[in-house]
Every structure is written in C-alpha cells, then in structure tokens.
Amino acid sequence: MRFTKDHEWVVLQGDVATVGITAHAAEQLGDVVFVETPEVGKTVKAGDAFAVVESVKAASDVYAPISGEVIEANGELGSAPETVNASPENGGWFAKVKLSDPSEYEALMDRAAYDAFLATQ
C-alpha cells in the first residue's frame, strides 16, 4: 500500500491500482454521507480530482494518485457511503485504475513515510 500527501491510498495488483482515502482522511471528514465515484472509462491524470466525498462537515475532492483509465468504480458506496468510515483502507475503496505509468506508484509514500508525514501535520 502506498500513500499521497492528499491522504489517498493505492494498492497495486499487476497493472491495476485500487484507490481510496486513508483512515486519517476518513476520520477528519467525520460521517460520510455521499460519495461520487469516477465513471468507468474515464482517463485520469495523477493529481486531478476524480471523485467527491461528502460528510456532515464538508465536501472534498479525491485526487487521483496515479494516472490511467478507470476500469471499475465501487458502486456500493452510492447506497452505503458509511463504508468509507467503517473500512476506509479496504471495503471503502473508490475506484480501480489501469496504471499507465508504473513509476508514479513507486514515487508514492510507503506506510512508514506516510506515518512520518502525518506526524508533521
């Protein structure tokens, strides 16, 4: 699992990256009430907003941590957005992206680096 400074996580299996928001981000948002996942077939570029998460506190963009094509969206979040709070780094994933540049994944933080980053926040 790798992480961004915008609090997204990525798990890579072959050339497919599963993307979601971190437990820290879910905790900061509070109770998630709505999730808009990206459309299947959409091409995303690392750093671009590609999803939206709304909580009782605020609405926030979710940024693509890697570039590629969205091949699957987590449709369960539409009817069960609270899954993002209950399981942010597992069942609360947002989308699966077919990676176009594997070096982008390697450039992301590992868990130790992300934890060190959080300590500076």
N, C-alpha and C positions, 0 to 999 in steps of 0.2 A: 504494500500500500504506500502510495506517495501523496504528498500534500502541497497545497499552494498557500501563499500568504493571504489569499482571499477566503481561506477556510473551505476549499473544496478538496475532496479526496479522489484518488484514482486507483483502481486495481486493474492490472493488465493481465489478460489471458490471451496468449498468442498476439494477434494484432487488434484485439477488441478491448477497449477500455471501458470499465463500468465507472460511472461518475456520480458523486453525491456530495452533500455538505457534511462537514465534520460534526462530531458530538459537541465541540465547543460552539460552533455556529448555531446549532440547534438549541443549545442551552441559552445563548444570547438572544435568540429570536423569541423564545417563550413558546407558547402553544401555537403550533402551525395549524392554520385553518384553511389554506388553499395552496395548491401547487400547480403551476403551469409548466408542463414538460415540453421539450422541443419536439418539433414534428419529425417523424421518420423521413429520411431522405435529405434532410437539411444538412448543408455543409457548414461546419463551424470552424472558426479560427481561434487558436489559443488566445485568451484574454477577452473574447467577445461575450456579451451577455447572451445566454442561450436558454435560460429558464427563469421562472419567477417563483419565489416562495413568499407567502403572506402569513403573518402571525397576528396575534391580538395586539402586538406592539407596532409592527411596521411591515412594509412590503420591501423585499430586497431582490435584486437581480442575482442570479447564479451565473458565474462566468465559466466558460469552457476552459479547463486546464490544459487541454491538448487540442490539436487540430484534426479534423477528419469528418466523416459522414455519420450522422445519427442513424443507427440501424435498428434501435429499439428504444422505446420510452416506457417508463414504469407507469402503466395505465392505472394501477391500483391506487396511486396517490390521489387521483381525482376524487375517488369516493372515500379514501382513508388517508387524508393528509397528515393525520396524527402519527402515522407510521414514521415520518421524518423525526419526530421527537422520540418515539419508542425505540427505534432502531436506525439511527442516522447513518451508521457506517456499515450497514448490512442491508436489511429489507427496505430501507428508506432511500435507496438509490434513485437517481433521476433519469439517467439515460445510459445507453451503451453506444459507444462511438468507435467506428473502424478507424484506427490510427493512420494518419497519412505521414507522420514524421516521428519515428521511434525515439529520436534524440530528445524530443520535448519531454517524454516521460522520464528519461534519465536525468533531466535538469531539475525535476521537482524534488522537494524535500522528503527525506525518509522520516519515520516516526520520531527518532531522536532529534533531528534537526527541527521538526515541527514543534515538538515539545519545548525545545530551547527558544524558538521563535515566540511561542505563547507566553513564556516567562518574561519576555520583554514588553508585552502588551499592557 
